[in-house]
Amino acid sequence: MKIIDYIRSAAAADKRSAMPVLSFPGVQKMNVTVRELTADSNLQANAMKVVADSTPDSLASVSFMDLSVEAEAFGACVRFSDDEVPTITGQLVSDEDEANALEVPEVGAARTGICVEGIRLAKEKITNRPVFAGCIGPYSLAGRLMDVTEIMYLCFDEPETVEIVLNKATEFLINYINAFKAAGADGIVIAEPLAGLLSPAMNEEFSIPYMEKIIKAVQTEEFAVIYHNCGNSVNRQLDEIFGLNAAAYHFGNAVSMTEVLENAPEDAVCMGNIDPAGQFAGGTPESIYEDTMNLLKACEGRKNFIISSGCDIPPHAKWENIDSFFKAVADYNAK
């Protein structure tokens, strides 16, 4: 499949396509915990299949946005719980010596092998749409290794130290994404939310060059890179972001989707941005229906827009709200 053409054709079609970042709520239908899911490739594949079967109108099956996996492979500590997505705790790298000593892990370390195998199994089960794997972006990974607050100071005080970690993160991510590609994935959603807190100049120094290197190394006509950034500074970073030449760009609800589209090149497919916490998890079927319909109307006529959630939909999101989101899209298309 020429996956980039597939995405662009869907965005340009008269009827709107939807592709929410939806996978973790599958635990509700399977009666398993998030902790169990993150440790088992079979459960991950089954959850993606359950979600795909429950959302026949979704453009693609999107894997889990678990941004602890790659940092754990480097040796970072992870906090697991039954109900929440795992998180990184502590600081693994605090100075240049520790940055130089940091070893680039092999793909398969910690849970990375589980995630790759989960995608391989999901591709066997889901045959009616593309399957996208997921991973963290380079600056966001460096932030989890160096502490998300401390890295901001280090960017000013010890930029060389940050660059050492970024280079190692980028090397690993290219290998990791290529493993997903070899497992059959049609593309990857790369989550770089921490870069969304940077100024345009800092983003251009500490995220964009490393993202460019990754995209050039892995993206082909048959394998798409979708860049995700849900930070609130995105609207000031758009020129640099759209220069990445990703297959598509996924934005969070901290920014205006219409403003993003007004500043996007016509051939830059943009996705977003219904509030995952406020609407999918905390809203009502009526409120998310209205929000979805309003966004569809606001973006009417755009030939480079695919409606989505603003970020990963939480495990506890209500399925009646998810169903209402898709109903709104169907009703909009029917009109």
The 8 nearest C-alpha neighbors of each residue, nearest first, counted from 0:
[[1, 2, 221, 5, 185, 220, 4, 222],
 [2, 0, 221, 220, 4, 3, 5, 222],
 [1, 3, 5, 221, 0, 4, 220, 222],
 [2, 4, 6, 5, 220, 1, 246, 223],
 [5, 3, 7, 2, 6, 1, 8, 220],
 [6, 4, 2, 8, 3, 7, 9, 1],
 [7, 5, 9, 3, 4, 8, 2, 10],
 [8, 6, 10, 4, 9, 5, 11, 3],
 [7, 9, 11, 5, 10, 6, 4, 12],
 [8, 10, 6, 12, 7, 11, 16, 5],
 [11, 9, 303, 304, 7, 305, 8, 302],
 [10, 12, 302, 8, 9, 303, 7, 13],
 [13, 11, 9, 14, 10, 8, 15, 302],
 [12, 14, 15, 11, 302, 300, 332, 10],
 [15, 13, 332, 12, 16, 9, 331, 11],
 [14, 16, 332, 13, 305, 17, 12, 328],
 [15, 17, 305, 9, 58, 14, 306, 18],
 [18, 16, 306, 57, 307, 305, 58, 19],
 [17, 19, 307, 58, 57, 59, 306, 20],
 [20, 18, 307, 308, 21, 17, 306, 57],
 [21, 19, 311, 61, 308, 312, 310, 18],
 [20, 22, 19, 312, 61, 311, 23, 24],
 [21, 23, 24, 63, 25, 47, 62, 50],
 [22, 24, 314, 25, 26, 313, 21, 63],
 [25, 23, 314, 26, 22, 27, 315, 316],
 [24, 26, 46, 23, 27, 28, 50, 22],
 [25, 27, 29, 24, 31, 28, 30, 23],
 [28, 26, 30, 25, 29, 24, 31, 315],
 [27, 29, 25, 26, 30, 49, 24, 31],
 [28, 30, 26, 27, 31, 25, 46, 49],
 [29, 31, 27, 28, 26, 32, 25, 33],
 [32, 30, 26, 29, 35, 33, 36, 27],
 [33, 31, 81, 35, 34, 26, 36, 82],
 [32, 34, 36, 81, 35, 82, 37, 83],
 [33, 35, 81, 32, 37, 36, 80, 79],
 [36, 34, 32, 33, 38, 37, 31, 39],
 [37, 35, 33, 38, 34, 39, 42, 43],
 [36, 38, 34, 35, 39, 33, 43, 40],
 [37, 39, 35, 36, 34, 40, 110, 113],
 [40, 38, 42, 41, 36, 37, 43, 113],
 [39, 41, 117, 43, 113, 42, 116, 114],
 [42, 40, 44, 43, 39, 45, 117, 120],
 [41, 43, 45, 39, 40, 44, 36, 46],
 [42, 44, 40, 46, 41, 45, 117, 36],
 [45, 43, 121, 117, 47, 41, 46, 42],
 [44, 46, 48, 42, 47, 43, 41, 49],
 [47, 45, 49, 25, 43, 48, 44, 42],
 [46, 48, 50, 44, 45, 49, 22, 51],
 [47, 49, 51, 45, 46, 50, 52, 125],
 [50, 48, 46, 52, 51, 47, 45, 53],
 [49, 51, 53, 47, 48, 52, 25, 54],
 [52, 50, 48, 54, 53, 49, 47, 60],
 [51, 53, 49, 50, 54, 55, 48, 47],
 [54, 52, 50, 51, 55, 49, 48, 322],
 [55, 53, 51, 56, 52, 57, 50, 322],
 [54, 56, 57, 52, 53, 51, 58, 50],
 [57, 55, 54, 58, 17, 325, 16, 329],
 [58, 56, 18, 17, 59, 55, 54, 16],
 [57, 59, 18, 17, 16, 56, 128, 60],
 [60, 58, 129, 128, 57, 130, 61, 18],
 [59, 61, 130, 131, 51, 129, 62, 47],
 [62, 60, 131, 20, 130, 59, 132, 21],
 [63, 61, 132, 133, 22, 131, 64, 60],
 [62, 64, 65, 22, 133, 23, 61, 132],
 [65, 63, 133, 66, 311, 62, 134, 190],
 [64, 66, 67, 63, 68, 84, 85, 134],
 [65, 67, 135, 68, 64, 134, 69, 86],
 [66, 68, 70, 65, 86, 87, 69, 71],
 [69, 67, 71, 70, 66, 110, 65, 111],
 [68, 70, 72, 71, 67, 73, 111, 66],
 [71, 69, 73, 72, 75, 67, 68, 144],
 [70, 72, 75, 74, 68, 73, 69, 67],
 [71, 73, 109, 69, 108, 70, 74, 104],
 [74, 72, 70, 71, 104, 75, 69, 103],
 [75, 73, 71, 72, 70, 76, 91, 109],
 [74, 76, 71, 70, 91, 73, 144, 77],
 [77, 75, 88, 87, 71, 74, 89, 78],
 [78, 76, 87, 86, 88, 79, 85, 75],
 [77, 79, 86, 85, 87, 88, 80, 76],
 [80, 78, 85, 34, 77, 86, 81, 84],
 [81, 79, 82, 83, 34, 85, 78, 33],
 [80, 82, 34, 32, 33, 83, 79, 35],
 [81, 83, 33, 80, 32, 84, 314, 34],
 [84, 82, 80, 81, 85, 33, 314, 79],
 [83, 85, 65, 86, 33, 82, 79, 80],
 [86, 84, 79, 78, 67, 83, 77, 80],
 [87, 85, 78, 67, 77, 88, 84, 79],
 [86, 88, 77, 67, 76, 78, 143, 75],
 [89, 87, 76, 77, 86, 78, 90, 75],
 [90, 88, 91, 76, 146, 87, 75, 144],
 [89, 91, 146, 145, 92, 144, 93, 88],
 [90, 92, 144, 75, 145, 89, 93, 74],
 [93, 91, 145, 97, 90, 144, 98, 94],
 [92, 94, 145, 97, 91, 90, 95, 98],
 [95, 93, 97, 96, 92, 98, 160, 157],
 [94, 96, 98, 160, 97, 99, 93, 159],
 [97, 95, 99, 98, 94, 100, 93, 160],
 [96, 98, 100, 92, 99, 95, 94, 101],
 [99, 97, 95, 101, 96, 100, 164, 92],
 [98, 100, 96, 97, 101, 95, 163, 164],
 [99, 101, 97, 98, 96, 102, 95, 92],
 [102, 100, 98, 99, 97, 103, 73, 164],
 [101, 103, 104, 100, 73, 167, 99, 98],
 [102, 104, 167, 171, 101, 73, 105, 168],
 [105, 103, 73, 102, 72, 108, 106, 171],
 [104, 106, 108, 107, 103, 171, 72, 174],
 [105, 107, 108, 175, 111, 104, 112, 174],
 [106, 108, 112, 111, 105, 109, 110, 113],
 [107, 109, 72, 106, 111, 105, 110, 104],
 [108, 110, 72, 111, 107, 71, 112, 68],
 [111, 109, 113, 112, 108, 68, 114, 107],
 [112, 110, 107, 114, 113, 108, 109, 106],
 [111, 113, 107, 115, 114, 110, 116, 106],
 [112, 114, 40, 110, 116, 111, 115, 117],
 [115, 113, 117, 111, 112, 116, 40, 118],
 [114, 116, 112, 118, 117, 179, 113, 111],
 [115, 117, 119, 113, 118, 114, 40, 112],
 [118, 116, 40, 114, 44, 120, 115, 119],
 [117, 119, 121, 115, 116, 120, 122, 114],
 [120, 118, 182, 116, 122, 117, 121, 183],
 [119, 121, 123, 117, 118, 122, 44, 116],
 [120, 122, 44, 118, 124, 123, 119, 125],
 [123, 121, 125, 119, 120, 124, 118, 130],
 [122, 124, 120, 121, 125, 119, 126, 118],
 [123, 125, 121, 122, 126, 48, 120, 44],
 [126, 124, 122, 121, 123, 127, 48, 128],
 [125, 127, 128, 124, 122, 123, 129, 130],
 [126, 128, 125, 129, 59, 51, 55, 124],
 [129, 127, 59, 126, 130, 58, 125, 60],
 [130, 128, 59, 185, 60, 131, 127, 126],
 [129, 131, 60, 185, 184, 59, 61, 122],
 [132, 130, 186, 61, 187, 185, 184, 62],
 [131, 133, 187, 62, 184, 186, 188, 61],
 [134, 132, 188, 187, 62, 64, 189, 63],
 [133, 135, 189, 190, 188, 136, 64, 66],
 [134, 136, 190, 189, 66, 140, 191, 139],
 [135, 137, 191, 190, 139, 189, 138, 140],
 [138, 136, 140, 139, 168, 169, 165, 141],
 [139, 137, 141, 140, 206, 136, 142, 194],
 [138, 140, 142, 193, 136, 141, 191, 137],
 [141, 139, 137, 143, 142, 138, 136, 135],
 [142, 140, 138, 144, 143, 139, 165, 145],
 [143, 141, 147, 139, 145, 146, 140, 144],
 [142, 144, 146, 140, 141, 145, 147, 70],
 [143, 145, 141, 91, 142, 146, 92, 90],
 [144, 146, 92, 142, 90, 143, 150, 91],
 [147, 145, 143, 142, 90, 149, 148, 144],
 [146, 148, 142, 150, 143, 149, 145, 151],
 [149, 147, 146, 150, 151, 152, 142, 145],
 [150, 148, 146, 151, 152, 147, 153, 145],
 [149, 151, 153, 152, 148, 147, 142, 145],
 [150, 152, 154, 149, 153, 148, 155, 147],
 [153, 151, 149, 150, 154, 155, 156, 148],
 [152, 154, 157, 156, 150, 155, 151, 158],
 [153, 155, 158, 151, 152, 157, 156, 150],
 [156, 154, 153, 152, 158, 157, 151, 150],
 [155, 157, 153, 154, 152, 158, 159, 151],
 [158, 156, 153, 160, 159, 154, 155, 161],
 [157, 159, 154, 161, 160, 155, 153, 162],
 [160, 158, 162, 161, 157, 163, 95, 154],
 [161, 159, 95, 163, 158, 162, 157, 98],
 [160, 162, 158, 164, 159, 163, 165, 154],
 [161, 163, 165, 159, 164, 160, 166, 158],
 [164, 162, 160, 166, 161, 165, 98, 159],
 [163, 165, 167, 161, 162, 166, 98, 168],
 [166, 164, 162, 168, 167, 163, 141, 169],
 [165, 167, 169, 163, 164, 168, 162, 170],
 [166, 168, 170, 164, 169, 165, 103, 171],
 [169, 167, 165, 171, 166, 170, 137, 164],
 [170, 168, 172, 166, 167, 171, 137, 165],
 [171, 169, 167, 173, 168, 172, 166, 174],
 [170, 172, 174, 168, 169, 173, 175, 103],
 [171, 173, 175, 169, 174, 170, 176, 168],
 [174, 172, 176, 175, 170, 171, 213, 177],
 [175, 173, 177, 171, 172, 176, 178, 170],
 [174, 176, 172, 178, 177, 173, 106, 171],
 [177, 175, 179, 173, 178, 174, 172, 180],
 [176, 178, 180, 174, 179, 175, 173, 181],
 [177, 179, 181, 175, 176, 180, 182, 174],
 [180, 178, 182, 176, 177, 181, 115, 184],
 [181, 179, 177, 184, 183, 182, 178, 176],
 [180, 182, 178, 183, 179, 177, 184, 119],
 [183, 181, 119, 179, 180, 184, 178, 118],
 [184, 182, 180, 181, 119, 185, 122, 179],
 [185, 183, 180, 186, 179, 130, 131, 182],
 [186, 184, 222, 130, 131, 129, 183, 223],
 [187, 185, 223, 222, 131, 184, 224, 132],
 [186, 188, 132, 131, 224, 133, 189, 225],
 [187, 189, 225, 133, 226, 224, 132, 190],
 [190, 188, 134, 226, 135, 136, 227, 133],
 [189, 191, 227, 135, 136, 192, 228, 134],
 [190, 192, 136, 228, 139, 193, 194, 227],
 [193, 191, 228, 229, 195, 194, 230, 190],
 [194, 192, 139, 195, 191, 196, 230, 138],
 [195, 193, 196, 192, 197, 191, 202, 138],
 [230, 194, 196, 232, 193, 192, 233, 197],
 [197, 195, 194, 230, 232, 193, 231, 198],
 [198, 196, 194, 202, 195, 201, 199, 232],
 [197, 199, 201, 200, 202, 196, 232, 236],
 [200, 198, 202, 236, 201, 203, 235, 197],
 [201, 199, 203, 198, 202, 204, 197, 236],
 [202, 200, 204, 198, 203, 199, 197, 205],
 [203, 201, 199, 206, 205, 204, 200, 197],
 [202, 204, 207, 200, 201, 205, 199, 206],
 [205, 203, 201, 202, 206, 200, 207, 208],
 [204, 206, 202, 201, 203, 207, 138, 208],
 [207, 205, 202, 138, 209, 208, 203, 204],
 [206, 208, 203, 210, 209, 211, 202, 205],
 [209, 207, 211, 210, 206, 212, 204, 203],
 [208, 210, 212, 211, 207, 206, 169, 213],
 [209, 211, 207, 213, 212, 208, 214, 206],
 [212, 210, 208, 214, 209, 213, 243, 207],
 [211, 213, 209, 215, 210, 214, 216, 208],
 [214, 212, 210, 216, 211, 215, 173, 217],
 [213, 215, 211, 218, 216, 217, 212, 210],
 [216, 214, 212, 213, 217, 218, 211, 219],
 [215, 217, 213, 214, 212, 218, 173, 211],
 [216, 218, 214, 215, 213, 219, 177, 173],
 [219, 217, 214, 222, 223, 224, 215, 216],
 [220, 218, 222, 221, 223, 217, 3, 215],
 [219, 221, 1, 3, 222, 2, 223, 218],
 [220, 222, 1, 2, 219, 0, 223, 185],
 [223, 221, 186, 219, 185, 218, 220, 2],
 [224, 222, 186, 246, 218, 3, 2, 187],
 [223, 225, 187, 246, 245, 186, 218, 188],
 [224, 226, 188, 247, 248, 246, 245, 187],
 [225, 227, 248, 189, 249, 188, 224, 247],
 [228, 226, 249, 190, 189, 191, 250, 248],
 [227, 229, 192, 191, 250, 230, 195, 190],
 [228, 230, 251, 192, 250, 195, 227, 253],
 [195, 231, 229, 192, 232, 196, 228, 233],
 [230, 232, 253, 233, 195, 254, 196, 229],
 [233, 231, 195, 234, 230, 235, 196, 236],
 [234, 232, 236, 235, 195, 231, 230, 237],
 [233, 235, 236, 232, 237, 259, 254, 231],
 [236, 234, 233, 232, 237, 199, 198, 238],
 [237, 235, 233, 199, 234, 239, 238, 240],
 [236, 238, 240, 239, 234, 235, 241, 233],
 [239, 237, 241, 240, 236, 242, 235, 262],
 [238, 240, 242, 237, 241, 236, 203, 243],
 [241, 239, 237, 242, 238, 243, 236, 207],
 [240, 242, 243, 238, 239, 237, 244, 267],
 [241, 243, 239, 240, 244, 238, 245, 237],
 [242, 244, 241, 245, 240, 211, 239, 210],
 [245, 243, 242, 241, 246, 214, 267, 211],
 [244, 246, 247, 243, 224, 225, 226, 214],
 [245, 247, 224, 223, 225, 3, 244, 268],
 [248, 246, 268, 225, 245, 269, 267, 226],
 [249, 247, 226, 269, 225, 227, 270, 268],
 [248, 250, 227, 270, 271, 269, 226, 228],
 [251, 249, 271, 229, 228, 309, 227, 272],
 [252, 250, 229, 309, 272, 253, 310, 271],
 [251, 253, 309, 272, 254, 274, 273, 250],
 [254, 252, 231, 251, 230, 229, 255, 309],
 [255, 253, 252, 231, 256, 251, 234, 233],
 [256, 254, 258, 257, 259, 252, 253, 234],
 [257, 255, 259, 258, 260, 254, 272, 271],
 [256, 258, 260, 259, 255, 261, 298, 297],
 [259, 257, 261, 255, 256, 260, 262, 234],
 [258, 260, 256, 262, 257, 261, 263, 255],
 [261, 259, 263, 257, 262, 258, 256, 269],
 [260, 262, 258, 259, 263, 257, 264, 256],
 [263, 261, 260, 259, 258, 264, 237, 238],
 [262, 264, 260, 261, 259, 267, 265, 241],
 [265, 263, 267, 266, 262, 241, 260, 261],
 [264, 266, 267, 263, 303, 302, 268, 260],
 [265, 267, 264, 268, 303, 7, 263, 302],
 [268, 266, 264, 265, 263, 269, 303, 247],
 [267, 269, 303, 247, 304, 266, 248, 7],
 [270, 268, 248, 304, 249, 247, 303, 267],
 [271, 269, 249, 305, 306, 307, 304, 248],
 [272, 270, 307, 309, 250, 306, 308, 249],
 [271, 309, 273, 308, 252, 251, 307, 250],
 [274, 272, 308, 309, 252, 275, 271, 307],
 [273, 275, 278, 277, 309, 252, 276, 308],
 [276, 274, 279, 312, 278, 308, 277, 309],
 [277, 275, 280, 274, 278, 281, 279, 313],
 [276, 278, 281, 274, 282, 275, 280, 279],
 [277, 279, 282, 281, 274, 287, 280, 275],
 [280, 278, 275, 316, 320, 276, 282, 281],
 [279, 281, 316, 276, 278, 317, 282, 277],
 [282, 280, 277, 278, 276, 279, 283, 316],
 [281, 283, 278, 277, 286, 279, 280, 287],
 [282, 284, 286, 285, 320, 287, 281, 278],
 [285, 283, 320, 323, 287, 286, 288, 319],
 [284, 286, 288, 283, 287, 289, 323, 282],
 [285, 287, 283, 289, 288, 284, 282, 290],
 [286, 288, 290, 289, 278, 284, 285, 291],
 [289, 287, 285, 291, 327, 286, 290, 324],
 [288, 290, 292, 286, 287, 291, 293, 285],
 [291, 289, 287, 293, 292, 288, 286, 294],
 [292, 290, 288, 294, 293, 289, 287, 295],
 [291, 293, 295, 289, 294, 290, 327, 288],
 [294, 292, 290, 296, 291, 295, 289, 297],
 [295, 293, 297, 291, 296, 292, 298, 290],
 [294, 296, 292, 298, 293, 297, 299, 291],
 [295, 297, 299, 293, 294, 298, 292, 331],
 [296, 298, 294, 295, 299, 293, 257, 292],
 [299, 297, 295, 296, 301, 294, 257, 300],
 [300, 298, 296, 301, 297, 295, 294, 302],
 [299, 301, 302, 298, 13, 296, 297, 11],
 [300, 302, 303, 299, 298, 304, 11, 260],
 [301, 303, 11, 10, 304, 300, 12, 265],
 [302, 304, 268, 10, 301, 11, 269, 267],
 [303, 305, 269, 10, 268, 270, 302, 301],
 [306, 304, 270, 10, 16, 17, 269, 307],
 [305, 307, 17, 271, 270, 18, 304, 16],
 [308, 306, 19, 271, 18, 272, 17, 270],
 [307, 309, 273, 19, 272, 271, 310, 275],
 [272, 308, 310, 251, 252, 271, 273, 274],
 [311, 309, 308, 251, 275, 312, 20, 229],
 [310, 312, 20, 64, 313, 21, 275, 308],
 [311, 313, 275, 21, 20, 310, 316, 314],
 [314, 312, 316, 315, 311, 23, 24, 280],
 [313, 315, 24, 23, 316, 312, 26, 83],
 [314, 316, 313, 24, 317, 280, 82, 27],
 [317, 280, 315, 279, 313, 314, 24, 318],
 [318, 316, 320, 319, 280, 315, 279, 321],
 [317, 319, 321, 320, 322, 316, 24, 279],
 [318, 320, 322, 317, 321, 323, 284, 283],
 [321, 319, 284, 323, 318, 317, 322, 279],
 [320, 322, 318, 324, 323, 319, 279, 317],
 [321, 323, 319, 325, 320, 324, 318, 326],
 [322, 324, 326, 320, 284, 321, 325, 288],
 [323, 325, 321, 327, 322, 326, 288, 287],
 [324, 326, 328, 322, 327, 323, 329, 321],
 [327, 325, 323, 329, 328, 324, 330, 322],
 [326, 328, 330, 324, 288, 325, 329, 292],
 [327, 329, 325, 331, 326, 330, 332, 324],
 [330, 328, 326, 332, 327, 331, 333, 325],
 [329, 331, 333, 327, 332, 328, 326, 334],
 [332, 330, 328, 334, 333, 329, 327, 292],
 [333, 331, 329, 14, 334, 330, 328, 15],
 [332, 334, 330, 331, 329, 14, 328, 327],
 [333, 332, 331, 330, 329, 14, 328, 327]]
